[in-house]
């Protein structure tokens, strides 16, 4: 059994941009791991790297999707210390999630940071401001199999012949370094299991945990697995 806290974040909108789409910005139905580390950084008030998080798990659900027009202002600067210069403006279609709900499972020591977040908690863009709906102590029970939805599954679980997974495959960022340089630390192919589609049945020893208070099954991302898949040693 694993002692944990379940932090539920809610917002009016969320947008997790799909990589490689430029002209029409689609949203993922589940945030990548890099977004979760960004949330932890905002709550703690300092940049959080994967080496500082023993494990984490999460599940994202939402009520629907919509599309809006958004003005994209392009700026550039030759050095981080220089003022940014306006170089262009485009109008793009941007897809977003409506009424998202992110259930985030973390070790208990993260409770204090989310009780009083240092910076705004964002589910994507600066306009996707989230609030902490609840913080609940829970127990996570390791399980060998279960149905999951609203999660990301590493490619090795999607490709395993014993699993029945219908997922949208994407190469997603794991983590970044702090600003102003924002260096990508690693990418990993995941299967995106949309909460509004059929759940995926997964059999995977050491990967799954069940929230004993509600029965939700989610994959657990351990520090050792995340850091092993980074491009550089931290």
HELIX and SHEET records of a PDB file:
HELIX    1   1 UNK A   33  UNK A   44  1                                  12    
HELIX    2   2 UNK A   50  UNK A   52  5                                   3    
HELIX    3   3 UNK A  108  UNK A  110  5                                   3    
HELIX    4   4 UNK A  111  UNK A  115  1                                   5    
HELIX    5   5 UNK A  155  UNK A  159  1                                   5    
HELIX    6   6 UNK A  223  UNK A  228  1                                   6    
SHEET    1   A 6 UNK A 121  UNK A 122  0                                        
SHEET    2   A 6 UNK A 129  UNK A 148 -1                                        
SHEET    3   A 6 UNK A   2  UNK A  11 -1                                        
SHEET    4   A 6 UNK A 101  UNK A 106 -1                                        
SHEET    5   A 6 UNK A  55  UNK A  61 -1                                        
SHEET    6   A 6 UNK A 221  UNK A 222 -1                                        
SHEET    1   B 3 UNK A  13  UNK A  14  0                                        
SHEET    2   B 3 UNK A  85  UNK A  98 -1                                        
SHEET    3   B 3 UNK A  24  UNK A  25  1                                        
SHEET    1   C 3 UNK A  13  UNK A  14  0                                        
SHEET    2   C 3 UNK A  85  UNK A  98 -1                                        
SHEET    3   C 3 UNK A  64  UNK A  76 -1                                        
SHEET    1   D 4 UNK A 121  UNK A 122  0                                        
SHEET    2   D 4 UNK A 129  UNK A 148 -1                                        
SHEET    3   D 4 UNK A 200  UNK A 211 -1                                        
SHEET    4   D 4 UNK A 217  UNK A 219 -1                                        
SHEET    1   E 3 UNK A 151  UNK A 154  0                                        
SHEET    2   E 3 UNK A 184  UNK A 193 -1                                        
SHEET    3   E 3 UNK A 168  UNK A 176 -1                                        
END                                                                             
